[in-house]
Amino acid sequence: MLKGLLFDLDGVLTDSAKYHLQAWGELAKKLNITLPESANDELRGRSRLDSLNVILKFGNQQYYSEQQKKEFMDTKNRIYLHLIRAMTPQDILPGITDLLADAQGAGLRMAIASASRNAPIILNQLGIADLFAGVVDPATLIHGKPDPEIYERAQQLLHLRATEVTAFEDAVVGVQAIKGAGQFAVGIGNKHVLRQADYVVPTTGDLRLSDIIANFDSRNNGKESRQIHG
């Protein structure tokens, strides 16, 4: 029986991912690194350090000390915090407000499993912080996505088993983390890219709690999950 929902933040509840990507892009320019178009997909869902290492790899600049890397991450975060100051509830992605309301009405507990250390700030600015029973602090994690640790921790915050939760992601590494935790994965985006997910919708506007529950129950009953194609 479904009892809890676990959410990534960037690209799932709001499009703060675009601010992350913009901030990383500005840092890359400061380091004279030109990022290819594929960089956006590589950076989505990763922790701050993993994202920095991806950028440095693109620029063949993998010789920096840990202290230098910390300074780079601090610079990126200052840029990011400046960019998100203007966020409001209007920045909640389509369909999410209804999904959260339906989940609350159904008595489902909810938690955040985001690699963003600024998740509490963003949730407050969106006006939805009170809906979540817990937010995983990525600073306390040993491993980043695609390791399942963050989703295992979010599940523990709700005091539930893997078979009692559904998790939402828009990134490949996030879906891999969910499946590694033994949880039901809802992918948001391209069905071919997110093929490891149990259930895929093209956009957040296509999310319906009733459909999610039906597919969750089908998987647990040993039936094949239905994917939305779009």
Secondary structure by P-SEA (a helix, b strand, c coil): cccbbbbbcccccccaaaaaaaaaaaaaaaaccccccccccccccccaaaaaaaaaaaaccccccaaaaaaaaaaaaaaaaaaaccccccccccaaaaaaaaaaaabbbbbbbccccaaaaaaaaacccccccccccccccccccccaaaaaaaaaaaccccccbbbbbccaaaaaaaaaabbbbbbcccccccccccccccccccccaaaaaaaaaaaaaccbbbbbcc
